[in-house]
Amino acid sequence: MKVLIAVDYSQQTERVLEAARVLIGSRVPQPEVTVVYIIDEMWLSTATGGEGEVFNTLRDDSKKINELAIKHLGNNVVYLEEYGIPTVKINEVLDATPHDLLVFGMKGRSALADVFMGSMASHLLHRVKTPMLVVP
């Protein structure tokens, strides 16, 4: 079974990684697990004069996510750091290498359309054909 776990560096990261571990750990012999962190180009394009500092912070976040992925999922986890628009990049990763399951977290927002799910989660649920586990 090939599992793609898409995370950002937030309070929910460990919850998503742990939920994936629990789901696949005892049920799937030798899963192929890939964790992807997408550095949103919007963060880099909106920085005014502090692009280097923002980039360094995002790269530090990436290193921390990789460490968390190994902690929760073991040394065989594949880690990808990508750049772009998260929803687009997730679709590209899935198109390039089909997976059996996509795991990601949802975030509440105040907009009426996103009362129960963040905009990324909403986008993925409507456009991705891969089975998904959405972690609240």
C-alpha atoms as one frame of an Amber mdcrd trajectory, in Angstrom:
protein
   0.000   0.000   0.000   1.322   3.436  -0.966   0.348   6.258   1.372   0.921
   9.977   0.799   0.727  12.192   3.876   0.522  15.928   3.206   1.382  18.157
   6.154   2.311  21.687   7.014   4.174  22.700  10.137   1.338  23.420  12.528
  -0.129  22.167  15.772  -1.926  19.503  13.744   1.174  17.964  12.131   1.838
  15.382  14.830  -1.851  14.474  15.023  -1.923  13.754  11.282   1.289  11.702
  11.405   0.085   9.739  14.418  -3.331   9.053  12.856  -1.585   7.711   9.758
   0.703   5.544  11.900  -2.226   4.067  13.816  -4.237   3.427  10.662  -1.520
   1.779   8.614   0.799   0.488  11.317  -1.069  -2.617  12.378  -3.117  -3.201
   9.233  -0.694  -2.837   6.358   2.425  -4.979   6.076   5.358  -2.936   4.762
   3.535   0.185   3.596   5.298   2.665   1.324   4.825   5.977   3.132   5.700
   9.361   1.685   5.355  12.580   3.671   5.193  15.768   1.626   5.623  19.331
   2.883   4.876  22.038   0.357   6.452  25.419   0.897   3.714  27.706  -0.333
   5.212  30.168  -2.807   2.717  32.734  -1.553   4.766  33.036   1.660   7.858
  33.841  -0.357   6.147  36.262  -2.730   4.479  38.303   0.018   7.623  38.833
   2.090   8.808  42.401   1.661  12.532  42.580   2.136  12.667  39.546   4.416
  12.477  36.785   1.803  15.702  35.157   3.007  14.493  35.032   6.590  11.077
  33.661   5.580  12.737  31.037   3.372  15.084  29.980   6.191  12.160  29.675
   8.612  10.220  27.521   6.140  13.270  25.309   5.531  13.694  24.926   9.319
  10.032  23.903   9.514  10.716  21.333   6.801  13.571  19.812   8.798  11.329
  19.587  11.870   8.583  17.871   9.853  11.086  15.342   8.519  12.190  14.598
  12.101   8.560  14.204  13.207   7.838  11.911  10.262  10.733   9.638  11.233
   9.664   9.744  14.889   6.083   8.690  14.118   6.522   6.542  11.007  10.056
   5.158  11.168  13.231   5.430   9.150  11.731   4.033   5.942   9.462   7.020
   5.388  10.198   8.994   2.221  10.220  12.747   2.731   9.522  15.277  -0.022
   9.920  19.036   0.214   8.130  20.772  -2.647   7.540  24.391  -3.631   4.344
  25.803  -5.084   0.646  25.983  -4.402  -0.140  23.135  -1.985  -3.290  21.839
  -3.682  -1.637  21.922  -7.107   1.530  20.219  -5.858  -0.410  17.462  -4.083
  -2.263  16.763  -7.332   1.060  16.709  -9.208   2.613  14.262  -6.736  -0.428
  11.986  -7.010  -0.360  12.189 -10.823   3.368  11.397 -10.945   3.164   8.482
  -8.504  -0.294   7.075  -7.770  -0.974   6.310  -4.111  -3.625   4.154  -2.474
  -4.388   6.670   0.270  -3.945  10.406   0.846  -3.792  11.569   4.473  -4.038
  15.219   5.492  -5.491  17.424   8.191  -8.333  19.872   8.069  -8.382  23.322
   9.562 -11.444  25.267  10.589 -11.912  28.698   9.062 -14.416  31.410   9.676
 -15.695  31.659   6.102 -19.122  30.075   5.736 -17.970  27.783   2.932 -15.177
  26.438   5.116 -16.945  26.156   8.469 -16.064  22.480   8.857 -12.982  22.185
   6.671 -10.109  24.333   5.542  -9.973  25.446   1.937  -7.170  22.992   1.055
  -9.110  20.065   2.500 -12.238  21.195   0.698 -10.370  21.506  -2.601  -8.795
  18.056  -2.276 -12.059  16.369  -1.335 -13.708  17.722  -4.473 -10.884  17.165
  -6.952  -8.719  14.213  -5.927  -9.822  10.699  -6.843  -7.449   8.948  -4.422
  -9.158   7.624  -1.255  -8.520  10.007   1.646  -8.225  10.102   5.390  -8.969
  13.597   6.664  -7.747  14.084  10.235  -9.794  16.562  12.284
